Structure formats: C-alpha cells, structure tokens
Amino acid sequence: MRSTLTTDDLLFVSFSDKVFALDRADGSIVWKWKSPKSTGLVALLPSGDRLFVSINGYTWALDPTSGAELWFQPFKKEGVGVAMLATMTGGVSNAQVTAAGALSSSSDGGDGGA
C-alpha cells in the first residue's frame, strides 16, 4: 500500500453494516468502518471531502481518506429503510445512490447504467 492516498486512489465498498476503502491500485484494505447503530443495506455517497453513509435511518459523514466519523444524524422517529442520498456542489448534482445501492453519476448525460 502506498503511504499517501487521496480519494482518487480509493474504491468504496459497502455491505451488511460495513464500509471499506480499498486501494484502487492493488485492492488492499485502507480502512474499515462498522456501523455502531444498525445493520442492513448501506447507502454510500462520496462527495468531495466527505463520504456520506446511511443505514436504516441513521446517517454519518466519514472522512473518506481515514474512515473517521465527522458527524452523526440519528433521524429520531423519522423512520427506517433504504436511504436515497444526493448532494450538490456549485448547484450541480454530483451523484446519487439508488434504492438498489448503485452509484450513478447524474452529470454524465448517461442513463445510470440502465
């Protein structure tokens, strides 16, 4: 594993209640995060200096290079289920996570892989 990795060097993978950052060059695990609150389908949205993670009504912002928790939102009494995540930078939507958990770029003019 290289000593200094940026978000351009990482692949984010989620399943069950875990999120992994892998080195895109060799597939090694850079960091692993496990939800302290819930299990289930993990929705991910990488956006700039944040990796947004949502599981069954709980949402976190993680540092994408270290996996450190930056903030937590429990959405008390708001319900549970598969999250839909979206963010905008400069008034343009960067990406969205679909109910199936697939990441698709909404600025590429494509059909999201359909």
HUDA-V558016 format. One line per field, one symbol per residue. phi: phi as a letter, one per 40 degrees, with the letter a starting at -180 (. if undefined). A space follows every 10 residues. Layout:
BEGIN
phi=???
END
This chain:
BEGIN
phi=.ccbbbcccb bbbbafbbbb bbcccbgccc abbbccbabh cccbacafcb bcbbafgbbb bbcccbgccc abbcfdgbhb hccbbaabbg gbccaabcdc gccbccbcgc bggc
END
